Amino acid sequence: MFSILNMSSARLDDRTAKARIRDAAITCVARYGTAGTTVRKVASEAGVSPGLVIHHFGTMDGLRAACDEYVASVIREAKLSFADAGFSFDLLGALRSTDTAILPAYLAEALVDNSPTVSKLVDELVADAVGYMKRYEELGWVKPSATPEARAALLILWSLGALVLHRHVKRLVGLDMTDPRYGENPEAIATYWIPAFELLSGIFSDEFRQQMNTMIGGLAQRSERQEGS
């Protein structure tokens, strides 16, 4: 989906030990990949003992499942927050959120792991997409579909595919989707998303596409004004 990457909603700080371990695991997967992420590395990143990691999650599979569930919930909440806020949504603020900036890099690594855990994550993202696409239909942003489930699946797969191929996206388009500083490069954001919306013109209403082009195209100007103030 068009904004699956770094968009995040304002979330309450749930920095319990369990949450710190989960966040540390997300960071480790983004940094080392799934195969290179161990209990000891996660424990070291979280500042806890390996025993506490096992106490809270049982196994690395349990920890991965918790990470995937959290990532899916962040994306789902962002989509719904955008629906509620409309074009007053603070896109740059969301892209620059330090709380979730690591999530695209996590997804890029996690998705190449051929496991039932990944299948469950993708299925959850698709199911969520069906829900928020229906909400976008109600708002007049998205055109109705005779096959809403298949449409949502393809949008998610295309978006996740771009994440997995992020090195080529950076090479050919100039946007590094996995860079935690993604939101600090509004010119690259516009270079990527404006043609992306052009490709998706058959899905979104003309008014929505025009509004998003205006919103995204103005990111660089807004950023310059903020930096100059």
PASE-284133 format. One line per 2 residues: number of its first residue (from 0); their letters; for each residue y, x, z of C-alpha. Coordinates in nm, 2 decimals. Layout:
! PASE-284133
NUM> A> Y,X,Z  ...;
***
This chain:
! PASE-284133
0> MF> 0.00,0.00,0.00  0.35,0.12,-0.08;
2> SI> 0.46,0.21,0.27  0.13,0.31,0.43;
4> LN> 0.25,0.66,0.49  0.50,0.73,0.76;
6> MS> 0.66,0.40,0.84  0.62,0.33,1.21;
8> SA> 0.74,0.07,1.46  0.89,0.14,1.79;
10> RL> 0.60,0.17,2.03  0.58,0.18,2.41;
12> DD> 0.50,0.52,2.55  0.14,0.49,2.66;
14> RT> 0.10,0.85,2.75  -0.19,0.81,2.99;
16> AK> -0.45,1.09,2.99  -0.66,0.88,2.76;
18> AR> -0.36,0.84,2.52  -0.28,1.21,2.53;
20> IR> -0.64,1.29,2.44  -0.63,1.05,2.15;
22> DA> -0.30,1.19,2.02  -0.43,1.55,2.07;
24> AI> -0.74,1.46,1.86  -0.52,1.32,1.58;
26> TC> -0.32,1.65,1.59  -0.64,1.86,1.58;
28> VA> -0.79,1.66,1.29  -0.46,1.70,1.09;
30> RY> -0.46,2.07,1.17  -0.83,2.17,1.15;
32> GT> -1.00,1.89,0.97  -1.27,1.67,1.11;
34> AG> -1.54,1.94,1.10  -1.32,2.19,1.28;
36> TT> -1.21,1.95,1.55  -1.42,2.01,1.87;
38> VR> -1.41,1.87,2.22  -1.27,2.20,2.35;
40> KV> -0.99,2.21,2.09  -0.89,1.86,2.17;
42> AS> -0.90,1.93,2.55  -0.68,2.24,2.50;
44> EA> -0.43,2.05,2.29  -0.42,1.76,2.54;
46> GV> -0.40,2.00,2.85  -0.71,1.85,3.01;
48> SP> -1.07,1.95,3.07  -1.35,1.90,2.81;
50> GL> -1.52,1.69,3.07  -1.23,1.44,3.08;
52> VI> -1.25,1.40,2.70  -1.62,1.30,2.73;
54> HH> -1.54,1.09,3.03  -1.30,0.87,2.84;
56> FG> -1.46,0.86,2.49  -1.83,0.96,2.54;
58> TM> -1.87,1.14,2.21  -1.66,1.28,1.93;
60> DG> -1.75,0.98,1.73  -1.61,0.76,2.00;
62> LR> -1.29,0.96,2.00  -1.26,0.94,1.62;
64> AA> -1.31,0.57,1.64  -1.03,0.54,1.89;
66> CD> -0.80,0.75,1.67  -0.88,0.54,1.36;
68> EY> -0.81,0.22,1.55  -0.48,0.36,1.67;
70> VA> -0.37,0.47,1.32  -0.46,0.13,1.18;
72> SV> -0.26,-0.05,1.45  0.05,0.17,1.38;
74> IR> 0.03,0.08,1.01  -0.03,-0.29,1.08;
76> EA> 0.26,-0.31,1.33  0.49,-0.13,1.08;
78> KL> 0.42,-0.37,0.81  0.49,-0.67,1.03;
80> SF> 0.80,-0.51,1.17  0.93,-0.46,0.82;
82> AD> 0.86,-0.83,0.74  1.06,-0.93,1.05;
84> AG> 1.35,-0.70,0.99  1.37,-0.73,0.61;
86> FS> 1.61,-0.50,0.44  1.79,-0.42,0.76;
88> FD> 1.48,-0.22,0.86  1.57,0.14,0.96;
90> LL> 1.35,0.32,0.70  1.49,0.67,0.76;
92> GA> 1.45,0.62,1.14  1.09,0.51,1.09;
94> LR> 1.01,0.80,0.86  1.16,1.05,1.11;
96> ST> 0.97,0.91,1.41  0.82,1.21,1.60;
98> DT> 0.56,0.98,1.76  0.37,0.91,1.43;
100> AI> 0.48,1.19,1.19  0.14,1.35,1.21;
102> LP> -0.05,1.04,1.10  -0.04,1.10,0.73;
104> AY> -0.19,1.45,0.77  -0.46,1.30,0.99;
106> LA> -0.55,1.04,0.73  -0.55,1.30,0.45;
108> EA> -0.81,1.50,0.65  -1.01,1.21,0.79;
110> LV> -1.05,1.03,0.46  -1.25,1.31,0.30;
112> DN> -1.52,1.28,0.57  -1.80,1.07,0.42;
114> SP> -1.90,0.88,0.72  -1.94,0.52,0.85;
116> TV> -1.63,0.58,1.07  -1.42,0.63,0.76;
118> SK> -1.56,0.32,0.59  -1.47,0.12,0.90;
120> LV> -1.12,0.25,0.90  -1.07,0.17,0.53;
122> DE> -1.21,-0.18,0.58  -0.97,-0.24,0.87;
124> LV> -0.67,-0.12,0.66  -0.77,-0.35,0.38;
126> AD> -0.82,-0.65,0.61  -0.48,-0.59,0.76;
128> AV> -0.33,-0.56,0.41  -0.46,-0.90,0.32;
130> GY> -0.27,-1.04,0.62  0.07,-0.88,0.57;
132> MK> 0.06,-0.93,0.19  0.02,-1.30,0.27;
134> RY> 0.33,-1.27,0.49  0.52,-1.10,0.21;
136> EE> 0.42,-1.38,-0.02  0.57,-1.63,0.22;
138> LG> 0.89,-1.43,0.22  0.90,-1.43,-0.16;
140> WV> 0.86,-1.05,-0.18  0.51,-1.05,-0.34;
142> KP> 0.37,-1.27,-0.62  0.07,-1.49,-0.54;
144> SA> -0.27,-1.35,-0.64  -0.59,-1.52,-0.75;
146> TP> -0.78,-1.24,-0.59  -0.58,-1.14,-0.28;
148> EA> -0.87,-0.94,-0.12  -0.93,-0.73,-0.42;
150> RA> -0.56,-0.67,-0.48  -0.52,-0.56,-0.12;
152> AL> -0.83,-0.33,-0.15  -0.69,-0.16,-0.47;
154> LI> -0.35,-0.11,-0.32  -0.49,0.05,-0.01;
156> LW> -0.73,0.27,-0.21  -0.45,0.39,-0.44;
158> SL> -0.23,0.47,-0.15  -0.50,0.65,0.04;
160> GA> -0.60,0.83,-0.28  -0.25,0.97,-0.31;
162> LV> -0.27,1.09,0.05  -0.60,1.27,-0.02;
164> LH> -0.44,1.43,-0.33  -0.12,1.51,-0.14;
166> RH> -0.11,1.87,-0.27  -0.10,1.75,-0.63;
168> VK> 0.16,1.48,-0.54  0.38,1.76,-0.39;
170> RL> 0.32,1.98,-0.70  0.39,1.71,-0.96;
172> VG> 0.64,1.49,-0.78  0.79,1.71,-0.51;
174> LD> 0.71,1.50,-0.20  0.48,1.64,0.07;
176> MT> 0.33,1.32,0.22  0.17,1.52,0.51;
178> DP> 0.47,1.71,0.62  0.58,1.58,0.96;
180> RY> 0.94,1.63,0.84  0.88,1.39,0.55;
182> GE> 1.17,1.17,0.66  1.42,1.46,0.64;
184> NP> 1.39,1.48,0.26  1.54,1.15,0.13;
186> EA> 1.58,1.28,-0.22  1.21,1.34,-0.25;
188> IA> 1.14,1.00,-0.10  1.35,0.84,-0.37;
190> TY> 1.19,1.05,-0.64  0.84,0.92,-0.53;
192> WI> 0.90,0.56,-0.43  1.14,0.44,-0.71;
194> PA> 0.88,0.51,-0.99  0.61,0.38,-0.76;
196> FE> 0.78,0.04,-0.73  0.82,0.05,-1.11;
198> LL> 0.45,0.08,-1.15  0.40,-0.20,-0.90;
200> SG> 0.64,-0.43,-1.07  0.37,-0.68,-1.15;
202> IF> 0.30,-0.73,-0.78  0.65,-0.75,-0.62;
204> SD> 0.92,-1.00,-0.71  1.21,-0.87,-0.91;
206> EF> 1.45,-0.93,-0.62  1.23,-0.74,-0.38;
208> RQ> 1.19,-0.44,-0.62  1.57,-0.43,-0.68;
210> QM> 1.64,-0.45,-0.30  1.39,-0.17,-0.23;
212> NT> 1.53,0.05,-0.51  1.88,0.01,-0.37;
214> MI> 1.75,0.07,-0.02  1.56,0.38,-0.11;
216> GG> 1.82,0.51,-0.36  2.08,0.50,-0.08;
218> LA> 1.87,0.71,0.16  2.02,1.04,0.05;
220> QR> 2.38,0.91,0.08  2.31,0.77,0.43;
222> SE> 2.15,1.10,0.53  2.45,1.30,0.42;
224> RQ> 2.69,1.07,0.61  2.48,1.10,0.92;
226> EG> 2.47,1.48,0.90  2.84,1.50,0.83;
228> S> 2.94,1.28,1.13;
***
